[in-house]
Every structure is written in structure tokens, then in C-alpha cells.
């Protein structure tokens, strides 16, 4: 199963006006028979019940705060009797460790959380791919300031693609369609509307309309619009969803469970 624990972009926005779709920043969990796969550790990561009977692997897309800010706030860490593997196609293990250590240390954090926690095992992305070869794990470079990695996972004959934080350009179409084809679920960065993109050029995000057009070119069952703008309240998202959703395209909401 796929569980959306966070669907908001840039900063958490928990309020009565965002209860419907959710106010936590990105975190997606996939549970298979053998694995617990987690994509990004935004504030939604605090709600993930870490598994003792599955191998947990965390994939970080990049190191902007809304994708790592929940790593220190998962209360299930303390009760685990196993290692959690953390990797990123975005950078090597040394850089990944350094980036997270810098974020979770003074002057931004009271203690060096990454040094304190002994349950994280940092592995190179290529080593994760080879070690867990019953999973088909691929990555794609996304267009985002400081760069960003998208992921695809094939497990138990199901394919999942995670494409958050990408400023879509027409030149990407062929590569993204090929990367996502024959998918069961694709998660797409739909932070803005087309009308908002001009003022947000260079911010590293796509539009809902771009996603809708692209979904029509991909063989995919569920195309989920996510990374909702923090200023967009439930009522506005509902109106947008009514205009753009179809048999393929849906709008991601927190705590939603999708069969995988």
C-alpha cells in the first residue's frame, strides 16, 4: 500500500482550512511484504510507524528543509530494534551525512541529532540498488535549484514514481514519459497553477495543468497532484480538483491509502 503522510510544499500549514488535504510537508510511505519504503522526510514523517518486521529504506530527493524537517521528530525511532537505511541519488553518502548533520545541529537545532541517533545506516544509492535487487529502483534528474532526484520503484509487479520538486520544461517530456510509463501510481509536483508560474520562474516547481497534460501521455493508473502550495486552502483545492481531475488525475491528500 501507498500512504501519503505529507502533501504540502515549502512549509507546513496545519490549520482548520487545510484539514481536508493536509498541512504536512512531503513524506510518502510504501509497504510491501518485505519492505517499508519512505520517500522524503518532511513534517509528515513524524506520523510514519516505523516497521520492525520490514526493511525500512528512506530515499531523500534533495535537502531543502520541507523534505528533511521531520527526520528528528518520529517517536517510533526509539523503539526500533534494527537499522534504518537512508540513501539519496542526489548526493554521495558523505555529502548526505554532512548536509543532514549541518541541518540538525547548532545554530538550527539544539543537538546534533544525526550523530546521536544510532539507527540510521547511510548507504550509497548504487549500493542500495545492488543490495536490494528484488526491487527495481531507478532515478531521474529533476529541474530544481540545487538539483533534485526523482525515483521509480517496481515491486511485486507494481510500479511507483515520485517526481516532486521539478520545474517542468517541454524538453523533459520524452524522458519523463519513458521514466513513468506503465506505472500504477505517479506523484507529481503541482504546486502552482499556470497563471502563477510566471511569478515563480526559477523556484523549481510545476503546475497542475502541466501535470494534467503530461498524465494524458503516460500509461498510468493513478496520477496524483501533490506538493500543494502552502497558501492554498481546502476550498480552493476542491474547486481546482473539480476542474482538472479525471479517471487518471487525482489530488493527493494526507493519510490517503492507495493499493500498491
C-alpha positions in Angstrom: 0.0 0.0 0.0 1.0 3.7 -0.5 0.3 6.2 2.3 0.6 9.9 1.8 1.8 11.3 5.2 2.5 14.8 3.8 1.3 16.6 0.7 2.1 20.2 1.3 5.0 22.1 -0.3 7.6 24.5 1.2 6.3 24.8 4.7 3.8 23.0 6.9 0.4 24.7 7.1 -1.7 22.9 9.7 -5.0 24.8 10.2 -8.7 24.3 10.0 -8.5 25.5 6.4 -6.2 22.6 5.4 -7.6 19.7 7.3 -9.1 18.1 4.2 -6.0 17.7 2.2 -3.5 18.1 5.0 -0.8 20.6 6.1 2.3 18.4 6.5 5.2 18.6 4.1 6.2 15.7 1.8 6.5 12.1 3.0 5.2 9.1 1.1 5.4 5.5 2.5 5.1 2.3 0.6 4.6 -1.0 2.3 5.3 -4.3 0.6 5.6 -7.8 2.0 9.4 -7.3 2.7 9.9 -3.5 2.6 8.9 -0.2 4.1 10.0 2.4 1.5 9.9 6.1 2.5 10.3 9.0 0.1 11.4 12.2 1.8 11.1 13.2 5.5 9.1 16.3 5.6 6.9 17.0 8.6 4.7 14.1 7.6 7.5 11.7 8.6 6.5 12.2 12.2 3.4 10.1 11.6 5.2 7.1 10.0 5.1 4.0 12.1 8.5 2.5 11.5 8.4 -1.2 11.0 10.3 -3.9 12.9 9.3 -6.7 10.5 10.1 -5.0 7.2 13.4 -3.5 5.9 13.0 0.3 6.1 14.7 2.4 3.4 14.5 6.2 3.2 15.0 7.9 -0.1 15.8 11.6 0.1 15.1 13.6 -3.1 17.1 16.7 -2.0 17.9 18.7 1.1 15.5 21.6 1.1 14.0 21.9 4.6 10.5 20.8 3.6 11.9 17.4 2.6 14.0 16.7 5.7 12.5 18.7 8.5 10.6 15.7 10.0 13.5 13.3 10.3 14.2 14.1 14.0 10.6 14.0 15.1 9.5 10.4 14.6 8.7 9.0 18.0 8.9 5.4 16.7 12.7 5.7 16.3 13.4 4.9 19.9 11.6 1.6 20.0 13.2 0.1 16.9 15.5 -3.0 17.1 17.0 -2.6 13.7 18.8 -0.2 11.4 17.1 2.2 9.0 18.8 2.6 5.7 18.9 6.2 4.4 20.1 7.0 0.8 19.9 9.7 -1.8 20.5 9.6 -5.6 21.1 13.3 -5.2 24.5 13.0 -3.5 27.0 10.5 -2.2 26.9 9.2 1.4 29.5 11.6 2.7 27.6 14.7 1.4 24.2 13.3 2.5 25.5 12.8 6.1 27.2 16.2 6.1 24.0 18.0 4.8 21.8 16.4 7.4 24.3 16.9 10.2 24.6 20.6 9.4 20.8 20.9 9.4 20.3 19.1 12.6 23.0 21.0 14.6 23.6 24.4 16.1 22.6 27.1 15.2 19.5 25.5 13.7 18.9 22.6 16.1 19.8 22.2 19.8 21.8 19.0 19.4 23.5 17.1 16.6 20.6 14.6 16.0 22.3 12.7 13.2 25.4 12.0 15.4 23.1 11.0 18.3 20.8 8.5 16.5 22.4 5.1 16.0 19.7 3.5 14.0 20.5 5.3 10.7 22.7 3.5 8.2 23.8 5.7 5.3 24.3 3.8 2.0 25.3 4.9 -1.4 22.3 4.9 -3.8 24.1 2.4 -6.1 24.7 0.1 -3.2 21.0 0.1 -2.3 20.1 -0.7 -5.9 22.5 -3.7 -5.9 21.8 -4.9 -2.4 18.1 -5.0 -2.7 17.9 -6.3 -6.3 14.5 -7.8 -5.9 13.4 -4.1 -6.1 13.8 -2.4 -9.4 15.0 1.1 -8.3 15.7 3.9 -10.8 16.3 7.6 -10.6 15.8 10.7 -12.8 17.3 14.1 -12.5 14.7 16.8 -11.9 14.9 20.6 -12.6 15.1 22.2 -9.2 17.5 24.8 -7.6 20.4 22.7 -6.2 19.2 19.7 -8.2 16.8 17.0 -7.1 16.2 13.3 -7.8 13.0 11.6 -8.7 12.6 7.9 -8.1 10.8 4.9 -9.5 10.3 1.6 -7.7 9.0 -1.7 -9.2 8.0 -4.2 -6.5 5.6 -7.2 -6.7 4.8 -6.2 -10.3 3.7 -2.7 -9.3 5.4 0.5 -10.4 5.5 3.7 -8.4 7.1 7.1 -9.5 7.9 10.0 -7.2 8.5 13.3 -9.0 8.3 16.1 -6.5 10.2 19.4 -6.9 10.6 19.7 -10.6 10.2 22.9 -12.7 8.8 21.2 -15.8 10.1 22.1 -19.2 8.9 20.8 -22.6 12.4 19.3 -23.2 11.8 16.9 -20.3 8.7 15.4 -21.8 10.2 12.4 -23.6 12.4 11.4 -20.7 9.6 11.7 -18.1 7.1 9.8 -20.2 9.6 7.0 -20.6 10.5 7.0 -16.9 6.9 6.9 -15.8 5.3 4.7 -18.4 3.5 1.6 -17.3 3.1 2.9 -13.8 0.4 2.2 -11.2 1.0 5.5 -9.4 2.9 8.7 -10.2 3.2 11.5 -7.7 3.6 14.9 -9.4 4.6 18.4 -8.2 1.6 20.5 -8.9 2.4 23.4 -6.5 1.2 26.1 -8.9 -1.4 27.0 -11.5 -0.2 28.0 -14.9 -1.3 31.6 -14.1 1.1 31.6 -11.1 4.2 30.2 -12.9 5.4 33.4 -14.4 6.0 35.0 -11.0 7.6 31.8 -9.7 10.1 31.2 -12.5 13.2 29.6 -11.1 11.5 28.4 -7.9 11.7 24.8 -9.1 8.1 23.7 -9.3 5.5 22.7 -11.9 1.9 23.5 -12.5 -1.3 21.4 -12.1 -2.1 22.0 -15.8 1.3 20.7 -16.9 0.7 17.6 -14.9 -2.8 17.0 -16.4 -1.4 17.3 -19.9 1.5 15.0 -19.1 -0.7 12.4 -17.5 -2.6 12.0 -20.7 0.7 11.0 -22.4 1.7 8.4 -19.8 0.4 4.9 -19.3 -0.5 5.3 -15.6 -3.5 4.3 -13.5 -3.2 7.0 -10.7 -1.6 10.4 -11.4 -1.5 12.2 -8.0 -1.1 16.0 -7.9 0.8 16.8 -4.7 3.2 19.4 -3.1 0.2 21.7 -2.7 1.1 25.4 -2.2 1.0 26.3 1.5 -1.2 29.3 0.8 -3.9 27.1 -1.0 -6.7 26.2 1.4 -9.1 23.2 1.1 -11.9 25.1 -0.6 -9.6 26.4 -3.4 -8.1 22.9 -3.9 -11.5 21.4 -4.1 -12.5 23.9 -6.9 -9.3 23.2 -8.8 -9.8 19.4 -8.4 -13.3 19.6 -9.7 -12.0 21.3 -12.9 -9.0 19.1 -13.5 -9.5 15.6 -12.0 -10.4 12.7 -14.3 -10.1 8.9 -14.3 -6.3 9.3 -14.0 -5.7 12.6 -12.3 -6.4 13.0 -8.6 -5.3 15.4 -5.9 -3.3 13.8 -3.1 -4.5 14.1 0.5 -2.9 13.3 3.8 -3.5 9.9 5.3 -4.9 8.6 2.0 -4.1 4.9 1.3 -3.7 3.6 -2.2 -3.4 -0.1 -3.1 0.1 -0.9 -4.4 
